[in-house]
Amino acid sequence: MRRFQNNPEDVARYFYHHLVENPQLKGFFERIAFAILDNSKNRAIIKPFQAIFDPS
C-alpha cells in the first residue's frame, strides 16, 4: 500500500536532485539514509531509490 500515492521514482529523483546535484549541497553529505517502508514483494518502493542513489 502506498500511503501518500507519490511515484517512488519521482520522489527518489527529487531527493537526488536536491541533496546530491544541488551545487550548494554537492559533496556536503558523506552518507544519506532513508527509512522506507516497503512491504511489497517486488520492492517497488525501494528499488527506484537504490537505482538512483546506488546505480552500481
Residue pairs with C-beta under 8 A, 6 or more apart in sequence:
1 39
2 8
2 45
8 44
8 45
8 46
8 47
8 48
8 49
9 48
9 52
11 48
12 48
12 49
12 51
12 52
12 53
13 48
13 52
15 32
15 34
15 49
16 52
16 53
18 25
19 25
19 29
19 32
20 26
20 29
20 32
20 53
32 53
34 49
36 45
36 46
36 49
37 45
38 44
38 45
38 46
